[in-house]
Amino acid sequence: MSASPHPLKTAKTEESFGCCTPAVPPPSLESEDAVELAARFKALADPNRLILLSLIAAAENGEACVCDLTAPVGLGQPTVSHHLKILTDAGFLTRTKRGTWSYYAAVPGALRVLCEDLCSDTSLNAVLTSSPEAGSGQVAAEASKECC
């Protein structure tokens, strides 16, 4: 004779699942867009890259040679070049070759575009524009504000 299961463990009705399975809408951010946004944020997620971007943006004529960027960050030329390639691939810098040297310049508005792309997703815009003490109703109300 087999023992019957405990009634509390097996007596699950549709009502008992009602509060535990929230209705989640389909994502408003497409997978390809999420991958692209994440790559750009990842490029900025390194302190050395942020310093390099800042140095280049502040440089005379708005550009800097790799050879001028190694000392301020205390890194070797291959490492600095690697970081600059990542920033270039992410769209934050442009590169111009002059002989054997590469000069980098900041792309005007690239950070604003990143913010605008993040804000174009209505769900993420709601997170960006609401205050921490806002309730869920206030989050939805503030989602229409521009974040950038």
C-alpha positions, 0 to 999 in steps of 0.5 A: 500500500503506497502512502498518499501524498501530504494534502498541503504539498499536492493541493495546488489550485489555479488560485494558489498560483495566482499571486506567484506568477506575475504576468510579465509582458514581452520585452520592449528591448529586442535581444539584438538591441540589448547586446549592442547596448551592453557592448557599448556600456561594457566599453565604458566599464573599465576605469582606464578606458574612462580615463583615456576617453576623458584625456582625449576629449580634453586634449588640445585639438580634441585628439591624442596620439597613443604615444601621449596616452601611455604615461598618464595612465601608467600602461604600456603602448600595447595595453593602451592601444587595446583599450583605444580599439575597444572604445573605437569599436564601441563608437566613442572614438575615431582613429586617424593614421598618420605615418606609423602613429594613430591619433584618436578623437572623441566622437561628439555626442557619443555618450548622449546617443548611448543615453538616448538609446537606453531611454528609447526603451520605455521600460528602461526609461521608466527606471532612469527617470523615476526617483528612488522613493517613487511608487510604481504608479509614479514610475509609470507617470514619470516614464514619459519624461526624457532622461537625457 
